[in-house]
């Protein structure tokens, strides 16, 4: 059984917890997810099973869409509601100002990675430095905000401002960090209070299944995951494909998936150095 399952992850679970559960259901250790969700977060977690784990890099490198809730006027060490409070201040912010600042984030910007993350510096994860109170220079990465909109009018409580927004982002974007940066442009501090991933690439929350309801029948096969032309192997190239050899590009496609008796054999892609040639990308 090779393919993916689209899990609607519940809160208070790590992405690793989900992977372990999926592995038990499919009786395999060849399982991997395609984009970590914090324990606080819920929503779409695409999990690859068996040979589909070879597609993790392809599925991970896609746009992700979230619905986020946050509060302005509070800061914590983890940038979310589960951390230790570092400061609290009055922050009553108008709807118009919030919309203006949200719009200012559309496009590319350099985002500093949060200290409580699994990004590695000198072979150690950043959260390990944080737990030991070791200072370390946080890396920045270029991320893209494709769209960001305020979903509801702000609400106000205890001199703090609460908002809910939807955002579509590139791979590697931390929503906790985005909220911190939004707050900074609003001349205050802020933390994430809730997060739900509603899509990752073409995989939508409406197509997901709760972990407790997951069955083997929910597995989506590799051929249905890949939006590429499917080609039945013929005798003249079968040996070359099975050996992973390069072939002539007679298909006018950037990628093709070779099939044999309705079974996925190999994914080929165009050679960047010679468009007349296709070379092996993934062997299944």
GIFENCOR-V663225 format. One record per pair of residues at least 6 apart in sequence whose C-alpha atoms are under 7 Angstrom apart, sorted by the first residue. I is the first residue (numbers start at 1). J is the second residue. Records with the same first field share a line. If there is no record, write none. Layout:
I->J, J
//
This chain:
1->50
2->49, 50, 51, 52, 221, 222
3->48, 49, 52, 219, 220, 221, 222
4->46, 47, 48, 49, 52, 219, 220, 221
5->46, 47, 48, 218, 219, 220
6->44, 45, 46, 47, 207, 208, 209
7->44, 45, 46, 208, 209, 210, 211
8->42, 43, 44, 45, 205, 208, 209, 210, 211
9->42, 43, 44, 45, 210
10->42, 43
11->39, 40, 41, 42
12->39, 40
13->39
14->38, 39
15->36, 37
19->31, 32, 33, 47
23->29, 31
26->216
30->49, 50
31->47, 48, 49, 50, 53
32->47, 48, 49, 53
33->45, 46, 47, 48
34->46, 47, 56, 59, 60
35->45, 60
40->194
41->194, 195, 196
42->195, 196, 197
43->196, 197, 198, 205
44->197, 198, 199, 200, 204, 205, 208
48->56
51->284
52->222
54->282
61->171
62->170, 171, 200, 201
63->168, 169, 170, 171, 200, 201
64->168, 169, 170, 199, 200, 201
65->167, 168, 169, 197, 198, 199, 200
66->166, 167, 168, 195, 196, 197, 198
67->165, 166, 167, 195, 196, 197
68->164, 165, 166, 194, 195, 196
69->163, 164, 165, 192, 193, 194, 195
70->162, 163, 164, 190, 191, 192, 193, 194
71->160, 161, 162, 163, 190, 191, 192, 193
72->91, 160, 161, 162, 183, 188, 189, 190, 191
73->88, 89, 90, 91, 160, 188, 189, 190
74->87, 88, 89, 189, 190, 191
75->85, 86, 87, 88, 189, 190, 191
76->83, 84, 85, 86, 191
77->83, 84, 85, 86
78->116
79->176, 191, 192
80->176, 191, 192, 193
81->191, 192, 193
90->159, 160
91->159, 160, 161, 188
92->159, 160, 161
93->161
95->153, 154
99->150
101->182, 185
102->148, 149, 182
103->148
105->145
106->145, 146, 147, 148
107->144, 145, 146
108->142, 143, 144, 145
109->142, 143, 144
110->140, 141, 142, 143
111->140, 141, 142, 143
112->138, 139, 140, 141, 177
113->138, 139, 140, 177
114->177
115->126, 127, 130, 138
116->126, 127, 130
117->126, 127
118->125, 126, 127
119->125, 126
120->126
129->135
143->170, 172, 173
144->169, 170
145->168, 169, 170
146->168, 169
147->167, 168
148->165, 166, 167, 168
149->165, 166, 167
150->164, 165, 166
151->164, 165, 166
152->163, 164
154->161, 162, 163
155->161, 162, 163
156->162
176->191, 192
179->190, 191, 192
180->189, 190, 191
183->189, 190
198->204, 205
199->205
223->264
228->255, 256, 257
229->256, 257
230->256, 257, 258, 259
231->256, 257, 258, 259
232->258, 259, 260
233->258, 259, 260
244->280
245->279, 280
246->277, 278, 279, 280
247->277, 278, 279
248->276, 277, 278
249->276, 277, 278
254->269, 270
255->268, 269, 270
256->267, 268, 269
257->266, 267, 268
258->264, 265, 266, 267
259->265
264->284
265->283, 284
266->282, 283, 284
267->280, 281, 282, 283
268->278, 279, 280, 281, 282
269->278, 279, 280, 281
270->277, 278, 279
271->277, 278, 279
//
